[in-house]
Structure formats: structure tokens, C-alpha cells
């Protein structure tokens, strides 16, 4: 936004006020223009899922998920891209009806215990 000469609101500490610029909507406009989309729907989470920068493994997974999501979108597939635990952690478009929510998080799964150890919290 700043590179385009637009004003970016900041708080007294200099942090960008994300609620004022609505980055999801900003990205939606950019993608819609590039793709020639007639309609754009932005869905965003109501909470932050992490409080630390992504590590190399996170970045690799983010890149892989992004590529897979774009390919799926171009094929007209709907869902959420992720590692499907019910299919051997296969990276795929998971059907919305399968991830409707209401399932408690299992804090005993091995990958979560490993994460806690890596972060020094276990």
C-alpha cells in the first residue's frame, strides 16, 4: 500500500493497524483484478493461530499448500488445503463438510508433543 502511495494507519508504537486496512480485502482486490474474477469471497479466522515466526519447515509447507490451493482453485475444487489426517497426512483439498468444526483438539498427538519440545514448553 505504501509503495502505491496509499496511507497505512499505524498505532502509537508504529505497528500497522490491520483492522483499519483489512488485508484480506486488499489481497482479494489484487487477486480479483489479476484473475479477472467477477466475485471474490474472503474468509478469515477470528483468531491468531501462532505467535512466532514461521520456521523452514513451516515455510516449505506454506509454499506447498499455496501451490496446491491455486491448482485446486483453477480446477474449480472447493475445500480447505491441508494434510488430511484421515488419509495418511496426504496434502489435498479437504471437503468442507468434513471440517465443519466441533471436534476437540487432541493435545496428545505426537506432532504437537514434538512442537512443544521444540519450543521448550515440554
Secondary structure, DSSP 8 states (H G I E B T S, - for coil): -TTTT----B-TTS-B-HHHH-HHHHHHHHHHHHHT-S-------SS-S-SS---HHHHHHHHHHHHHHHHHHHHT--SEEEEEGGGTTEEEEE-GGGG-S-----TTSHHHHHHHHHTT--
